[in-house]
């Protein structure tokens, strides 16, 4: 399982899983954008590089997801594939593929304003797990 949806009183979240931190961060992003639109309808037509930094894995997760949301808001690119090129506890570099929002094919199911620190967890259990709540 890549991720599962978490219901929250006023917001929504995901619990993401990965065999390593690269897969975890990729699956967290997939989970977030699956809340926004049907990713089955998103093609990998455009690619861009993205970097994020943080003082620890939790801050890195929030900054990564918020940077993707920023790119979606500004460039209107819906990401659908994430290739984490380099990742450490405090930074990552990735190549992201997706396509520009097309209102004839993409339905925005909900707007996510930001990934938050509320109940945020990034930890190694039997696999890597993250819990992220989004402000909607």
C-alpha positions in Angstrom: 0.0 0.0 0.0 1.4 3.4 -1.0 -0.9 5.6 1.2 -4.3 5.8 2.9 -6.6 8.7 3.5 -7.0 10.0 7.0 -10.3 11.7 7.9 -9.8 14.7 10.2 -12.4 17.0 11.9 -12.0 20.0 9.6 -9.1 18.9 7.4 -7.9 15.8 5.6 -4.7 13.9 5.6 -2.7 10.9 4.3 -0.7 8.2 5.9 2.1 7.3 3.4 4.4 4.3 3.4 7.7 3.4 1.8 10.5 0.9 1.8 12.9 3.9 2.1 12.6 7.6 2.5 12.6 8.3 -1.2 9.6 6.0 -1.8 7.9 7.5 1.3 8.2 11.1 0.0 7.0 10.0 -3.4 4.0 8.2 -2.0 3.1 11.2 0.3 3.1 13.5 -2.8 1.0 10.9 -4.7 -1.4 10.7 -1.8 -1.7 14.5 -1.5 -2.4 15.0 -5.2 -4.9 12.1 -5.3 -7.0 14.2 -2.8 -6.9 17.1 -5.3 -7.8 15.2 -8.6 -8.0 11.9 -10.3 -4.4 11.0 -11.1 -5.5 8.4 -13.6 -6.3 11.3 -15.9 -2.9 13.0 -15.5 -0.3 12.3 -18.2 3.4 12.7 -17.9 3.9 15.4 -20.5 6.1 17.9 -18.7 9.0 17.5 -16.3 10.7 19.8 -13.9 13.3 19.6 -11.1 12.5 20.5 -7.6 14.4 20.8 -4.3 13.4 21.1 -0.7 15.2 21.5 2.5 14.4 21.2 6.2 16.1 20.9 9.6 14.8 17.3 9.9 12.6 14.8 8.0 9.4 16.2 9.3 10.2 19.8 8.2 11.5 18.4 4.9 8.2 16.5 4.3 6.2 19.7 4.9 8.5 21.8 2.7 8.5 19.2 -0.1 4.7 18.9 -0.2 4.2 22.7 0.1 6.7 23.3 -2.8 4.7 20.9 -5.0 1.5 22.8 -4.0 3.2 26.1 -4.9 4.2 24.7 -8.3 0.6 23.6 -8.9 -0.8 27.0 -7.9 1.7 29.0 -9.9 2.5 26.8 -12.9 -0.8 24.8 -12.9 1.2 21.6 -13.3 -0.4 18.5 -11.7 2.4 16.2 -10.8 1.9 12.5 -11.2 5.4 10.9 -11.0 8.2 11.7 -8.6 11.8 10.5 -9.1 13.7 11.3 -6.0 17.3 11.8 -7.2 18.9 12.5 -3.9 17.5 12.5 -0.3 19.0 13.0 3.1 17.4 13.9 6.5 17.6 17.6 5.6 17.2 17.9 1.8 16.0 16.3 -1.4 16.3 16.8 -5.1 13.7 15.3 -7.4 12.5 15.2 -11.0 8.8 15.5 -11.2 6.6 14.7 -14.2 3.0 15.6 -14.8 0.9 17.9 -17.0 -0.7 21.3 -17.0 -4.2 21.5 -15.5 -6.8 21.1 -18.3 -10.4 21.9 -17.1 -11.8 19.7 -19.9 -10.1 16.6 -18.4 -9.2 17.4 -14.8 -11.7 17.9 -12.1 -10.4 19.6 -8.9 -12.1 17.6 -6.2 -10.8 19.7 -3.3 -8.3 22.5 -2.8 -5.4 21.9 -0.4 -3.9 25.1 1.0 -0.9 23.6 2.7 0.7 20.6 4.4 0.7 21.3 8.1 2.7 20.3 11.2 -0.4 19.2 13.0 0.0 15.6 14.2 2.9 15.3 11.7 5.0 12.1 11.9 7.8 10.7 9.8 9.3 7.5 11.3 10.8 4.1 10.6 8.6 1.2 11.8 8.5 -2.0 9.9 8.7 0.3 6.9 8.9 4.1 6.6 5.6 5.8 7.6 4.4 9.4 7.5 1.3 11.0 8.7 0.4 14.4 7.2 -2.6 16.6 7.8 -3.5 19.1 5.1 -5.2 22.5 5.5 -8.2 22.6 3.1 
